[in-house]
Amino acid sequence: MRSIRLRILVMCVVLAIAGVGAWQLLPDSGVKKTQIRLGTTDDVSSLDPALAYDAGSWALYSALYQSLMTFPRGSATPEPDAAKECGFTDASLRTFSCTMRDDLHFSNGNRLTAEDVKFSLDRVRNIDNDSGPGPLLTTIAKIDAVGDKVTFHLKTRDATFASKIATGAGAIVDHTVYPADKGLEGTTVAGSGPYVLKAYKKGVSATLEPNTKYKGAITRTGVPIEVEYFKQPEALDKAWEQKKVDATHRELPPKVLSALTPGDTSAHVNEVAGNETRNLIFNVRKSSPMNQVALRQAAANLIDRSRLASEVYEGTVEPLYSLIPQGYAGHSTAFFDTYTKVDPAKAKELAADAGVHTPVTITLGYSATSVTDREAALLKKQLENGGVFKVKLAGESDWTAFQKNYTHGKYDAYAVGWIADYPDAENYSQPLVGTENSYANAFSNARIDSLINETQQFSDRGRTTQLFRDIQDMVAEQVPVIPLWQRTDYVLTNKDISGGQYLSDGTGVWRIWELGWL
């Protein structure tokens, strides 16, 4: 998932047929139910699940929509939500079937059926929006909906399939409301999640109230939530200091984060095992000079991650040398092993051997905030070290516009964050460097695609470690992206708020229903 969160324990997704009881959210008597104000700098690009694949949008989807499956708190194994039971029905891991609950309704009162599930996932695939979650559903060949059963026929074995449909890519929408071939305009949401959207102002706020008719895996009734959106980390920090928000999640200024202490008596500081990484992506279309492997390798010889970590992020991030962060099977140090030091001379040699006249002018795009402005300025300085590149910075303050620009090849290089949708190394591979990846940089490599496909064969995810390391080695050679850093996730709540430690847990779910009053 694109972001604007590593020290995670290795987690293996075990796919098994699972059941769920007939839970319904009921008010907790005697518990304070006044609104909690949650501040974030994440942006929402769309309320329509077929159109967005970014952290801000998917945070809302966790509350507003159901998927067939979901991740329980603290677990890497998905369990049924809108379904009663799900699992593979064959040993080949190519037929996955779910039996629907019979008591589900959308927020508009319409029944939710197997037909809506088929419609929703087919819709994501058919619309195939450049900024949508289509890359997660590429193994689907056909979906059948008969009675209360939904059956997925897969093109190839896919041991991570249950995890994929437990994400926002599997969000279920009302087939009588959402167009089959285009996005839904406006702020209408017809979902069946644990919250309903009462009001929404893009870039300003989202007012959420508990959906008392929700039935599914979540057994806790949350309190009303007002999500408040901020353009700059400093504005979020100011709101926090002035007690205009009760909780914050992504992203306070690095200076503020570096000064946080778990023993703070005025607030609860939750340092959550997160999974956010940031990468420098190269446009490899023929229209861009970065189409040349030699220039991408030259760039890899110029990046100084330690300076980014210390000078821009004040030690709140850790240098990253592979697509897969620390804590996941398959993590390696491929870029450190291949590019052992900052080496301008080697960069110039690579360009010269390729017959490239230097300096090469490139445009570096990024989603502009006070922090990323500093990051981009330092990246520019590093890339220009030695004279191979002349860098033009193109900061874009509107997240949606930035997405549109890079998916249409407007930049030669661009910096984008990534937050895992599900806790498996595959989510740092196929969506990032597979053919038709979510970074939309036109990179395609048959050998990498083959290795990714091979990782999907194993239910025992520990058997994929070497395959993922082989992928990292090839990425370091081809350099479609350069990993920059990874970081821990921070959630701050005032001393009267509980549940902040559960809001984000590395599974891509924003658990706002866990927030409450002490």
N, C-alpha and C positions, 0 to 999 in steps of 0.2 A: 504494500500500500504506500502510495506516495505521501510524504510528510513535509512540512515546511522547515526510537526510544533506544560487554554487556554483561555482564557477568550472569548469564542465565545457566542453570543446570541443564545438562543434556536431557532433552525430553523426547521420548519416542511415542509416536502416535500409534496406538493399537486400535485397529478397526475390528469391532465385534458387534454382533446384533445386541441392541440394548433396548430396555423398556423404560417407561416413565409413568408415574402415577397420574391420576387425574387431579392435578393441582389447580387451584384458582386463587388469585390474589385477593386477600381479605384484609380490611383495615385492622391495624394493631391497636387495640383499645388502650387508652392512656398514654399514647406516644405523641409527642409534639409533631404536628404536621405542617407547620409553617414553611414557606418557601426557602430553599437554599440557593444562594447565588454563586454560580460556578464560572470563573473567568478563564479564558483561553485565548491564545493568539492564533489557533488553528482557524482556517477558513472553510466554509462550506461551499463547494462548487455547484452542487445540485442536490435537491431533495429527492430526485428520481434515481433509484439504485442502478438503472441501466446506463446512467450517464456519468457516474463518478467513481473514482478509485483513489481516494485521498483520505487522510486521517480525519480531517474535520467533518467530512460528509459521513464517513463510516461510523464516527462516534455517535452521530444522531441515529443512524440506521440501527445501531445496537438497541436503542430504546424504542424506536417507532415501528420496526418491522420484525417479523419472525422469519427464521429459516427452518428448514426441516430439522436441523440439528444445531446445537450450540455448545460452547465450552463451559462446563461448570467452573465455579470459582476455584482457582488453584490447580486446575487439571488440564493436561494436554490432550486428553481423550474426549472427543465430542460425544454428547449424548442427545437423544431425541428432544425436540422442543415442539414444533408444530406436528411432528410425527409421533406415533405411539412406539414404533420400533423401526429400526433401519439396519441394513447390513448387506454384505455381499451374499449372493445366492449361489455362487459358483466358485470353484477353486481357482479359476483363472483370473479372478478379480476384475472381471469385465462386465458383470451384471450386478447392479446395486439397486435394491428395492426398499421402499419405505411404505409403511401402512400409516395412513393419516389418522389423527384424532377426529372425532365426529362432533366436537363441541366448540369449534373455532368460528369466530366472526371478526370481520374487519371493523375498524372504528366507525364506518358508516352504517353498520348493521348487517351488511351482506355476509352470507356464509363463506367461509374459506374452505375450498375443496382441492382435491388432487388436480383438477383442471387449472386452478390458479397457479399451482406449483409449476406445472408444465409450461403454462403461458409465461410465467415470470422468467424462467431460465432460458426458454427459447427466445424470449424477447431480448435478453441481454446479448445472446449470440447473434440474433438477426440484425439488431440495431448496430452492433459492433462499433460503438462509439470510440473515437481515438483516446478519450480520457476515461473510458469505462473499464469494468472488470473482466472483460472477455478473455484475457490471457489465463485466467484461472479455470476456464471451462473448456479448454481446447481438446480435452480427451473425450468429451461427450460426442457420440455419434447420433443418438436418437433418444427421445424421451417418450414414454408411454404413460398415459393416465387412464386407468380403468377402475371404476368404482372408487374405493378408498385407497387404492394402491398407485404409487408412482414408481416407475421402473426406468433406470438409466442404463442404456446400452453404451458401453465405452469402446473407443477405437482400439485402445491398448490397455494393458493392466495399469491400474493407478491406485496404489496402496494409500495415497493421501486424499482420495476423493471425498471421504466423509468430512475431512477437515475443510476442504474447499467449499463444500455446500453449507458449512456451518458459518461462513463469513458473509459479508455484505453482498457478495456475488450471488448468494442463494436467497436474498431477501424476497419475500413473497408479496406480490401486489395484487390488487383486485382487477381481474381481467375485464370487468365492465367499466372501469374508470381509466385505466392506462392504455394509451394507443399501442398497438402491436409493433408499429414500424417507426416510431419517433418518440421523443421525450415528452413528458407531461409538463406543460407550461404552468407557471404560477406557483403557489405555495400549498396546493392541495396534497395531502398525504392520506392514503387509504391503506393503512397497515394494521397489524394485529399484535404489535409488540406490547411490552409492559407499560409504555407511556403513550399518550396522545399529544399531538402538537396543537396547542391552543392559539398560539400567535407566533409569527416569524417575521423578522426584519433582517434581510441579508446584510451580513457584516456588522450587525448591531446586537441582536438578541434572538433567542428561541425560548418560548415559554412552554414548559412540559408539565403535564399533570398525569398522575398514575391512571392507568387503564384498569379500572376495577373489574372489567369483564375479561381481562387477559387470562388465558389458560395455557400452561406449558411448563417448562422446566424450572422457571424462577418461582420461588415460594415466598419471597419477601415483597411486601408492599413498600415502595419507596415514598418519599415525600415530594411535593412539587419542586421542580427545579427551574431556575431561570439561568440559561446559559448566556453569558455576556461575552461578546467577541471584541478583541482589541487588535489594532493594526500593529502596534509596536510593543515589545517586551517592557519598555519603560512605562508605558501607559497601564499595562497590567499590574506592574509593581506599584505604581502610584495608587491604583484602585485598591490593591491589597493593603497598603500602608494606611490608607484612609478608611479601611473597613467597609468599602463599598462592595466587596465580594467576600464570601465566606470561605471559598476554596479556590485554588488555582491548579491548573494542569496544562503544561506546555503553553508558553515558555517564558519564564522570567529571565532577566538579563544574566549573563554569565557571572558578573560581579556579585550579584545577589545570591545565585546558586552556590558559588564557591564559599560564601560566608555562612551558609546554613549549617546548623548543628542539630542532631537528633534530640539533644537534651534541652532544646528551647522550651521554656515554660509558658511562653505566650501563645504558642501555636503547636500544632502537630506537624512534624516534618516527616514525611513518608518517602524514603528512598527505595523505590521499587525496582526490582530486576526488570529492566526494560530491554528493548530490542531495536532502538532507532540507530540507523546508520546514515551516512551521507556520502554521496559519490559524485565525482565529476564525470559527466557523460559526454561522449563525442558523437557528433552527427557524422555518420559514415556514408551518407548519400554522395553520389558522384559530384554533386554541386558544391560540396564542402571540401576544403583542403585536408580536413581531418579524415577523409576517405583513405588517405595513405597511412598504412600501418607504421611506416618509419617515423612519421610525425607524431603518431600517438605514443610510440615507444620513446621518442624524444621527450615528450611531455612528462612521461612517467619518470624520467631521469631528473626532472626539475622540481617535483613536488616535495616539500618539506612538511610532513604531517605534524612533527613535534612543534614546530613554530605555530602552526594553525591552532593546535591544542593549547599552547601556553599564551600566545599573544592575542588571540581572538576570543577563545573560550575559557581562559583563565583556569585551565586544569580540570574543567568539568566534562571534557570528552577525552577519549583515549585514541591514539593513532590506530588506524585499521589498515591491514595489509592484504585482506582478501574480501570478497563479497560477503562471505559468511562470517558473522561476528563470533567473538569468543563465547563459548558456552554451548555451541551447536556442533553436532557431529559433522565433520567435513571442514571445520575452520582450519585455516593454514596461514602461513606467512608468505604466500606466493610472490607478492609484489616486493617484499623485503628481500627475499632470496634472489629475485631476478634483477632488481634495481637496488643494489646494496647501499648506495649513498647518493646524495644530491650531486649530480655530475654534469655540469653545463658543457664540458668538453665532449663527453660522450653524446650528448644531445646534438651538438653541432656535427659530430662525425656521422651520426645516423642520417641527418638531413642531407649532408654532402654526398654520402654514399648512394642516396636515393635520387640524386640529381636535383634536389630542391633548392631553388633560389631563396635565400633568406634576407631579411625577416619575412615570415609568413604572417599576413594579417588575419586574425580570427576574431570573432565576436563571442564573448562569454556572457551568457544570460543567467539570471538568477532572480528568485522572488525576493524583492527588496524589503529588508527591515534594517534597523540600526546595526544589528549583529551581522547579518549577511552582507551588508555594505562593507564592513571591515574585512570579512572573509574574502569577498571578491577582490578587494584592493590588494590583499596579500597574495592571493592566487595570481593576479595579474603580475605583480612584482616577481613572483617565483617563475612564472612561465616566460617572462621576458629576460630572465637571467641568462646571459650568454648570447643573446641576439637571434635565436631561432624564431621567436614569435614576437609579433606586435599585437597586443591585446586591446580590443575595444570592449568596455564594460556596457552591459545593457540590463540594468536593474528594472524590474517591473513590479510596481506596488500592488497590482491586482492579480491575485493568485490564478483566477480563471483565465485571464488574458495571458499570463505566463505559460500556463499549460497549453493553451491554444498555439502559442508561438513555437514552443519546442516540438509539439507533435506535428507541426507543419514545416519543420526544418528551418526555422528562422535563425537559429543560432548554430555556430560551429561547435560550441561546447556549452554545457549548462550544468549547474550544481543543483541536485535534488536529493532530498532525504527519503528514507525508506523505513517503514514500520511493518513488521511481519504481520500478516493476516492470520496465520496459524503457526504454531511452534514446530516448524520443520525446516531443515536447511533447503529443501526444494523451493521454499518461498523466497529465498535469496538467489535463486538460480533461474528457473524458467521465466518468471515475470521480468527479470532484469536483463538476461542475456540470451534467452531463447528467441527463436524466430517470432516476429510480430510481438515483441516484448512491450511492456507497459511504458518503458522510457521512450518508445517510438523513435529510436535513432537509426532505424533501418539495418541494424546489425543482424546477420544471420550466419551461422556456422554449422554445417551438417554434423561435424564430429561432436560439438557441444550439445546439439539437439539430441544426438544419439545417446550420449552419456546421461543427459537429463531423463530421457525415456527409460534408460536402464535403471536409474534410481527409483523409478516409480513401480518397479516390479516387486519390491521387497516389503512385506508387512513388518518384518524385523528391520527397523530403520537403522540399527547398528551396522547392518551389512552394507550400508551405502557410503560409509565414511571415505573409503579410498576413491570411490567414484566422484564424490564431491570434491575431493582434493585434486583429482585429475582435471575436473572442470576449472578449478581455480588456477591451475597451472596454465591451461589454455587461455583463460581470460588474461592472465599476466602477459602472455605472448602476443595476443591479438589486441589487447587494450581497448575494447569498446567503452570501458569505463575505468576510472581510477578510484578505488576505495579511499576515503579520506579519514573518517573517524566513526566511532561508536560511542554511545553514552547511556548513563543510567537515567531513569525516569524519576521525576520528582512530583509529588502531590503535596500541596500545603493546604491545611484546613485550620480554621480557628479552633480554640480549645473547647468549644461547645459542639463541635461536629465529630461524628464517628464515621467509620467506614472508609476513610480516605486511603487506607492501605490496600483496599480491594478495588479501587476505581480502575486502575490499570495493572494488568498482571502478565503482559507479554503474549496474550492470545489474540490481541486485536479487538477485544470487546471493551467498551466503555461502560462500566457497571455503575451507572448513576443511582440505581435502586439501592445500592449498598450505603449511600450517604444518608445520614440521619442526625438527629439531635440527641445529645447526651442528657 
